[in-house]
């Protein structure tokens, strides 16, 4: 399978990439690791006029400590670099657990976190985790920069809040409440590895009660989302099994659940509640 | 418009003029004649086309040749020694009968090479996890896992203790 012809440019700096984007040419598409985009081009679901390869821009790579204890991951950081960073395994076991399950070894060696967030696959594993971790997405254009919560960043299937001329520069993770525990659980479609439903939960207790909870859901609706009704149901509870199951049952509340040949909407909603319960149980077991 | 791509392939510097849409797998197979890199699904799923780029396993059907410009690439043809002595992983795939039709074998071996470079004594679970992106349609996975375990052991035995 051969993509339709396109031009190729590989800027060395972020400034150069942003200058190209500023022209707002609809034929221009950014290429990071290419593990989602290249298959799309090969089967000709899409055609581009020019690929701008941002894969070698050093300013977009790497993991660093940000202000106020935030952990900052450059958008161009590859999955294997996240997995192999000792800080991630220690500080972000939930992220580590989820990234280790993304696609396969070869794809993790090329694919980037920013590329995945920008691609906005409604079933991306990482989306559930970034929602549960209250991540912030930093974006830049040639003239301005901004950062905002990942909650709301995905507008629909393969659709984001990125504006004209903007690219994602960083994914930022805030400090967790003390003693917080997190887990990601999914049921995957065996051939593709994509989740039928995936749920990430982060829970923190205070005086024996759940004082803080975030639940991110992927693979279930047109875009990954935070299960706000389930979060509200858990806040202040003691986290007993019945309370977790009752909250998990609300995980698709208010959402139009997707159906496909692998899972009709009723079945997918059922799976979502099951993996939500499993994620909440594991998160509570890990929470101090 | 074609782009000039310079790579070191199996230790030999190579320069090719390619269209941007040319995949690394096609450069290796068609421009350089290295047909040990098999293309199976051509959709990033089967892993038959796995090669090492700067030491890491990638699916060469899903890497543009221009993206690999300046990289060090190892294909199955480059694993044997200069005297054509097989790599311990290759020997282990023969000894353990880790192949039936053989189509997936180059990709299996190169994915395993990436694993063993980082985890010299991998558990069976780690081997299976590392090979999730490699499909054997003869379904001979058990001897493949045996081969990776044996190959890793042979590599450890052949590495002088520090």
Interface residues (C-beta under 8 A of the other chain):
Chain A: X1 X2 X3 X4 X5 X6 X7 X8 X10 X31 X34 X35 X38 X39 X41 X42 X43 X51 X53 X55 X80 X84 X100 X103 X104 X105 X106 X107 X109 X110 X193
Chain B: X1 X3 X19 X20 X21 X23 X42 X43 X44 X47 X50 X53 X56 X57 X58 X59 X61 X62 X63 X64 X66 X67 X69 X111 X114 X115 X118 X129 X130 X131 X132 X133 X134
